[in-house]
Amino acid sequence: MPKTINEKIDSFSSYARRHSSEVESLDVLYRRWRVERERDEVLAAVEQGEKDAAAGRGRNAADVFSELRRQLGINE
């Protein structure tokens, strides 16, 4: 779920308080925060996908690719 601007500001502010002594500029600190936040979002999505797969939610990849080929008019 996308975070609101206030949640993003709070998240960066908290990160900055914890890590500001480790870097020489606000730009570097912001870039590090963005990289870590994006990594965390990817890991959370993968974990959710694993939970969905274990619970039997989702679709067979072959079926999805077949449907995409049909929609795009790609013949095998």
C-alpha positions in Angstrom: 0.0 0.0 0.0 1.5 3.4 -1.0 2.4 5.6 1.9 1.1 9.1 2.3 3.5 12.0 2.0 3.4 12.5 5.8 4.3 8.9 6.4 7.2 9.2 3.9 8.4 12.4 5.7 8.2 10.7 9.1 10.0 7.7 7.8 12.9 9.8 6.4 13.0 11.9 9.5 13.4 8.8 11.7 16.0 7.4 9.3 17.9 10.7 9.3 18.0 10.9 13.1 19.5 7.3 13.2 22.0 7.7 10.4 23.0 11.4 10.1 26.4 10.9 11.7 27.3 8.3 9.1 27.2 10.6 6.0 28.4 14.0 5.0 25.4 15.4 3.2 21.6 15.4 3.2 21.6 14.2 -0.4 23.6 11.1 0.4 21.4 10.4 3.4 18.3 10.7 1.3 19.6 8.5 -1.5 20.5 5.8 1.1 17.1 6.0 2.6 15.4 5.7 -0.8 17.5 2.6 -1.7 16.8 0.9 1.7 13.1 1.8 1.4 12.8 0.4 -2.1 14.7 -2.8 -1.0 12.3 -3.2 1.9 9.3 -2.8 -0.4 10.6 -5.4 -2.8 11.3 -7.9 0.0 7.8 -7.3 1.5 6.3 -8.0 -2.0 8.3 -11.2 -2.4 7.3 -12.4 1.1 3.6 -11.6 0.3 3.9 -13.5 -3.0 5.4 -16.5 -1.2 2.5 -16.4 1.3 -0.1 -16.2 -1.5 1.5 -19.1 -3.3 1.6 -21.2 -0.2 -2.1 -20.4 0.4 -3.0 -21.4 -3.2 -3.7 -17.9 -4.3 -2.5 -16.8 -7.7 -2.4 -18.2 -11.2 -0.2 -20.7 -13.1 2.5 -18.8 -14.9 1.9 -20.8 -18.1 -1.7 -19.7 -18.1 -0.8 -16.1 -17.6 1.7 -16.1 -20.4 -0.8 -17.8 -22.7 -3.4 -15.2 -21.9 -0.9 -12.4 -22.5 0.1 -13.8 -25.9 -3.6 -14.0 -26.8 -4.2 -10.4 -25.7 -1.1 -9.1 -27.6 -1.8 -11.2 -30.7 1.4 -13.1 -30.4 1.3 -16.6 -32.0 3.4 -19.3 -30.6 
